[in-house]
């Protein structure tokens, strides 16, 4: 008797390569990060790229440091992230306190095409150029988030001042608070203008059509153009409000000066009359 082998059919083999997932997280610091200063202070880190500065703190992880204050972690352990953040706070020009502005993104490597979905990035392969483009886009997003929060707070503080001017024609701020408001708006405007050129497409986007397409998708994903335009509009509005406040303050001071002059003249007249009649 011959035994018959009944083989179980194997499932069809998948031709897709193994997918590797990277958790990418960005944080933002007050002040700009000088890559040369960081490299000089911490030369033990392996450098993968210089602009933006990309280092490899441990095998299988990367950190991108942007000049405008964003730090982007690729698959970094909590201990490594804490160490990098602590080291950044020790650099000159960087705030000691993290601003608690952060964002994250999932990057899947080994897909059949490069594309940006609702909450993920798919890549066929991970190259240094793609790391730089993704890091810059995510870093720009958290930087804009910082500006948006600051401007929203400023708009809330300015609203009752503008309302009082419109309804009563009265300035409810003290001169010191007016000057502080003007100084804040000037600081935000200067920061935005200083970083405008950093929101241009990276050089890699001009060298590769695929990188350019990925950069465009990321730009649209984070709504960078619309958000930057809204930031500029709010900064312009605050600048107009502060110009008005300065003019009102100057007008108030000129009125005070006029009254002081009038009082001095009256004092001189009264003094002369008293002197004449008592002499």
C-alpha positions as CSV (number, residue, x, y, z in Angstrom):
1,X,0.0,0.0,0.0
2,X,1.4,3.3,-1.0
3,X,1.0,6.3,1.4
4,X,-0.3,9.4,-0.3
5,X,1.2,12.8,0.9
6,X,-1.4,15.5,1.1
7,X,0.7,18.7,1.2
8,X,-0.9,21.8,2.6
9,X,-0.7,24.7,0.2
10,X,1.7,27.5,1.4
11,X,0.3,31.0,1.4
12,X,1.6,33.2,-1.4
13,X,4.9,34.9,-0.4
14,X,4.9,38.6,0.0
15,X,7.2,40.5,-2.2
16,X,7.2,43.6,0.0
17,X,10.4,44.2,2.0
18,X,10.4,44.2,5.8
19,X,9.1,47.5,7.1
20,X,11.1,49.4,9.7
21,X,9.3,52.0,11.8
22,X,10.9,55.2,13.1
23,X,9.3,57.3,15.7
24,X,10.3,60.9,15.0
25,X,9.8,63.6,17.6
26,X,10.6,67.3,17.5
27,X,11.0,69.9,20.2
28,X,11.6,73.7,20.1
29,X,13.9,75.9,22.2
30,X,14.0,79.6,22.7
31,X,17.0,81.0,20.8
32,X,19.0,79.7,17.8
33,X,21.2,76.6,18.0
34,X,24.7,77.1,16.7
35,X,25.8,73.7,15.1
36,X,29.5,74.7,15.4
37,X,29.2,75.5,19.1
38,X,27.4,72.2,19.7
39,X,30.1,70.2,17.9
40,X,32.8,72.0,19.7
41,X,31.2,71.4,23.1
42,X,30.3,67.7,22.4
43,X,32.8,66.3,19.9
44,X,32.1,62.7,20.9
45,X,29.0,62.5,18.8
46,X,29.3,61.0,15.3
47,X,28.3,63.6,12.7
48,X,26.3,62.4,9.7
49,X,25.5,65.8,8.1
50,X,26.4,69.4,8.8
51,X,23.4,71.4,7.5
52,X,21.3,70.8,9.4
53,X,23.5,69.1,11.9
54,X,22.6,65.4,12.1
55,X,24.4,63.3,14.7
56,X,24.2,59.6,15.7
57,X,24.1,59.5,19.5
58,X,23.7,55.7,19.6
59,X,23.4,53.0,17.0
60,X,20.1,53.0,15.2
61,X,19.2,56.6,16.3
62,X,19.7,60.1,14.9
63,X,19.2,63.7,16.1
64,X,18.8,66.6,13.7
65,X,19.6,70.1,15.2
66,X,18.3,73.1,13.2
67,X,19.6,76.6,13.4
68,X,16.2,78.0,14.3
69,X,15.8,76.1,17.5
70,X,14.2,72.8,16.6
71,X,15.6,69.4,17.7
72,X,14.4,66.3,15.9
73,X,14.9,62.8,17.5
74,X,14.8,59.7,15.4
75,X,14.3,56.5,17.4
76,X,16.1,57.9,20.4
77,X,15.6,56.4,23.9
78,X,14.2,58.6,26.6
79,X,17.6,58.7,28.3
80,X,19.3,59.9,25.1
81,X,16.7,62.5,24.5
82,X,17.1,63.8,28.0
83,X,20.9,63.9,27.6
84,X,20.7,65.9,24.4
85,X,18.1,68.3,25.8
86,X,20.3,68.9,28.9
87,X,23.3,69.5,26.8
88,X,21.4,72.0,24.6
89,X,20.3,74.0,27.6
90,X,24.0,74.5,28.5
91,X,24.8,76.1,25.2
92,X,25.1,79.9,25.1
93,X,22.0,81.6,23.5
94,X,19.7,78.7,24.2
95,X,17.0,79.1,26.9
96,X,17.5,77.0,30.0
97,X,13.8,76.0,29.9
98,X,12.3,73.9,27.2
99,X,9.2,75.7,25.8
100,X,7.1,72.5,25.8
101,X,6.4,72.8,22.1
102,X,6.7,69.4,20.5
103,X,5.2,67.2,17.7
104,X,5.8,63.7,16.5
105,X,5.6,61.6,13.3
106,X,5.7,58.0,12.3
107,X,8.0,57.1,9.4
108,X,7.8,53.7,7.8
109,X,10.7,52.5,5.7
110,X,10.4,49.6,3.3
111,X,7.1,50.6,1.6
112,X,6.6,50.4,-2.2
113,X,6.5,54.2,-2.6
114,X,7.3,57.5,-1.0
115,X,4.2,59.3,0.2
116,X,2.8,61.3,3.1
117,X,-0.5,60.1,4.6
118,X,-2.7,61.7,7.2
119,X,-0.4,60.9,10.1
120,X,2.5,58.9,8.7
121,X,5.3,59.1,6.2
122,X,6.0,56.1,3.9
123,X,9.5,55.6,2.4
124,X,10.9,53.1,0.0
125,X,14.3,53.6,1.6
126,X,15.8,55.9,4.2
127,X,18.5,58.2,3.0
128,X,20.3,61.0,4.7
129,X,18.7,63.5,2.3
130,X,15.2,62.2,3.4
131,X,16.2,62.4,7.0
132,X,17.1,66.1,6.6
133,X,14.0,67.0,4.6
134,X,11.6,65.3,7.1
135,X,13.5,66.8,10.1
136,X,13.3,70.3,8.7
137,X,9.6,70.1,7.9
138,X,8.8,68.7,11.4
139,X,11.1,71.3,13.0
140,X,9.5,74.1,11.1
141,X,6.1,72.9,12.2
142,X,7.0,73.1,15.9
143,X,8.7,76.5,15.4
144,X,5.5,77.9,13.9
145,X,3.6,76.3,16.7
146,X,5.7,78.4,19.1
147,X,5.1,81.6,17.2
148,X,1.4,80.9,16.9
149,X,1.1,80.4,20.7
150,X,3.0,83.6,21.5
151,X,0.9,85.6,19.0
152,X,-2.4,84.2,20.3
153,X,-1.4,85.3,23.8
154,X,-0.5,88.7,22.5
155,X,-3.7,89.0,20.6
156,X,-5.7,88.2,23.7
157,X,-3.9,90.8,25.7
158,X,-4.3,93.4,23.0
159,X,-8.1,92.8,22.4
160,X,-9.4,94.7,25.5
161,X,-6.9,97.6,24.8
162,X,-8.2,97.9,21.2
163,X,-11.8,97.7,22.4
164,X,-11.3,100.5,25.0
165,X,-9.8,102.7,22.3
166,X,-12.7,102.0,20.0
167,X,-15.4,102.4,22.6
168,X,-14.1,105.1,24.9
169,X,-11.1,106.5,23.2
170,X,-9.1,105.7,26.3
171,X,-5.7,104.0,26.7
172,X,-6.0,101.6,29.6
173,X,-2.4,100.6,29.6
174,X,0.4,102.3,31.5
175,X,3.3,103.6,29.5
176,X,5.5,100.8,30.8
177,X,3.0,98.1,29.6
178,X,2.7,99.9,26.3
179,X,6.4,99.7,25.8
180,X,6.5,96.1,26.9
181,X,3.8,95.3,24.4
182,X,5.7,97.1,21.6
183,X,8.9,95.3,22.6
184,X,7.2,91.9,22.5
185,X,5.7,92.5,19.0
186,X,9.1,93.7,17.8
187,X,10.8,90.6,19.2
188,X,8.4,88.2,17.6
189,X,8.6,90.0,14.3
190,X,12.4,90.0,14.3
191,X,12.3,86.2,15.1
192,X,9.9,85.5,12.2
193,X,11.8,87.6,9.7
194,X,15.1,86.1,10.9
195,X,13.8,82.6,10.2
196,X,11.9,83.2,7.0
197,X,14.8,82.1,4.8
198,X,15.0,78.9,6.9
199,X,11.5,78.0,5.7
200,X,12.6,77.8,2.1
201,X,13.0,74.3,0.5
202,X,16.3,72.6,1.5
203,X,19.1,72.2,-1.1
204,X,18.3,68.5,-1.5
205,X,14.9,69.4,-3.0
206,X,16.6,71.1,-5.9
207,X,18.8,68.1,-6.6
208,X,16.3,65.3,-6.7
209,X,12.7,65.2,-8.1
210,X,11.8,62.5,-5.6
211,X,13.1,64.6,-2.7
212,X,11.3,67.7,-4.1
213,X,8.0,65.8,-4.2
214,X,8.5,64.5,-0.6
215,X,9.3,68.0,0.5
216,X,6.2,69.4,-1.1
217,X,4.0,66.7,0.4
218,X,5.4,67.4,3.9
219,X,5.0,71.2,3.4
220,X,1.3,70.6,2.6
221,X,0.9,68.0,5.4
222,X,2.0,70.5,8.0
223,X,0.2,73.5,6.3
224,X,3.4,75.5,6.6
225,X,2.6,78.0,3.9
226,X,-0.9,78.9,5.4
227,X,0.4,78.9,9.0
228,X,3.4,81.1,8.1
229,X,1.1,83.5,6.2
230,X,-1.2,83.7,9.3
231,X,1.7,84.4,11.6
232,X,2.9,87.2,9.3
233,X,-0.6,88.7,9.3
234,X,-0.9,88.6,13.1
235,X,2.6,90.2,13.4
236,X,1.6,93.0,11.0
237,X,-1.6,93.5,13.0
238,X,0.3,93.8,16.3
239,X,2.7,96.2,14.7
240,X,-0.2,98.4,13.6
241,X,-1.8,98.3,17.0
242,X,1.5,99.1,18.7
243,X,2.1,102.0,16.3
244,X,-1.3,103.4,17.3
245,X,-0.5,102.9,21.0
246,X,2.8,104.7,20.7
247,X,1.1,107.6,18.9
248,X,-1.6,107.8,21.6
249,X,1.1,107.7,24.3
250,X,3.1,110.4,22.5
251,X,-0.1,112.5,22.2
252,X,-0.8,112.0,25.9
253,X,2.7,113.1,26.8
254,X,2.5,116.1,24.5
255,X,-0.8,117.2,26.2
256,X,0.9,116.8,29.5
257,X,3.8,118.9,28.3
258,X,1.4,121.6,27.0
259,X,-0.4,121.7,30.4
260,X,2.8,121.9,32.2
261,X,3.8,124.9,30.1
262,X,0.5,126.6,30.6
263,X,0.8,126.0,34.4
264,X,4.3,127.5,34.4
265,X,3.1,130.5,32.5
266,X,0.2,131.0,34.9
267,X,2.6,130.6,37.8
268,X,4.8,133.3,36.3
269,X,1.9,135.6,35.8
270,X,0.6,135.1,39.4
271,X,4.0,135.5,40.8
272,X,4.6,138.7,38.9
273,X,1.2,140.1,40.0
274,X,1.8,139.2,43.6
275,X,5.3,140.7,43.5
276,X,4.0,143.9,41.9
277,X,1.1,144.4,44.4
278,X,3.2,143.4,47.5
279,X,6.2,145.4,46.4
